[in-house]
Amino acid sequence: EKRQLIMKRRHLELELAWALVARKEEEVKNLKEKAEEKQREAQYLESEAKLLEKRIKNLKEELEKLRQEWRTLINKRLSMEYERGKRELIELLMQKTKDKSEFTLISSVLSEFQDVGEKESLLAGIEEIGERLKRIEDEIFAVQEKISEVVAERAVTLYRAVRAKEEAERLLQEIRELERRIEAARREARAKGPRIPSTRSPEKILDEIRTTNAYLRALADVSDEVEEIYERYLSQYEELEERAKKVEENRRRVMEEVQKRMEVWRSLMRPLLDEVDARYQAILAKLQATGRVQLINPENIEEAGLEIYVGFKGAEPLPLNAYTQSGGERSAATVAFLLALQQHIKSPFRAVDEYDVHLDPLNRQVIASQIVASVSGTNAQYLVITPSRISFANENIHLITIQSVNGESIVFHKN
């Protein structure tokens, strides 16, 4: 055992060395995945920043077009305001002048001005330009706000891209450092032996090494002479192991046979139970009751059983027990079930003792008739013991009455 423990410890130390290498390799794999993810994130953010820069350029071009349109409308409005002022000035001069020659001159100038357009049209044009200028100014403000938002978004995106690059570089540096340590761990593990796979964590392996060392400390003073004893016990163990395999094989065969027999048992029980259930329901119908008989736990022959349900006078059928039905109802249901079983019983002689103690006269008479009917046409005989008076009118039975008179039992026979 000591030698085996020493070999086991060496194997555990080898497993531990390569488990540590595997853990570091897994760490490198996870770090590489994170670094690649950060690199992809940085590339995506840089592409997003380029798209935002292009969007800023388009917005600036749109802003310049709006400003150019605004300047054009301003010049047009100034021109129209100039024309309106010119007309208003001439009209004012006509109202103020008293010289006939000057009035004639002003009138001719005014008539030339009227060829340009009517005063109302001029005013409408000025008002329309004013409204267009207001809309353009609103659009300019909206575009400027949008440019500010996109510029801020681009700045944030570029910052995030820089941070992602820095994080990727940090992870790559950590990977390079970890790979150097992995190589040193590999050299140490190779010195112990070739690589072996392990699904356990280094902590669990280390716990087992500590346990093995504890056993070895307990065997520190054990002589090597125990090897022969160990070999003998090993031989006995192998022999017992072989026997155990044979027992297991025999058990498997027995279980297969049990399964086959269970299938046979279930195949026989189902039609038998169907017949008993039909007979049971027919007897209950004569007692103005309903019910059923069902098999429970059919998959486990050790826990399988029958459950009897009964309900009187239109009640929902419930399991037959001491808490649900009255004494008479339990007696009637129990006798009905026993009578339903009679056609499947091989015994030629059957006895029923005081079955009708709790029955009312009507159910007592029905049950008595069913007992007689169950043996009609068969070789079976019933011995029915009851303290009650039962009328078996027109029935071929042997009636024995025992009556106690003055301390003596008197027996009467009637066929």
Summary of the structure (lengths in Angstrom):
residues: 415
radius of gyration: 55.6
end to end distance: 88.4
largest distance: 173.8
contacts: 1041
relative contact order: 0.07
helix: 71%
strand: 10%
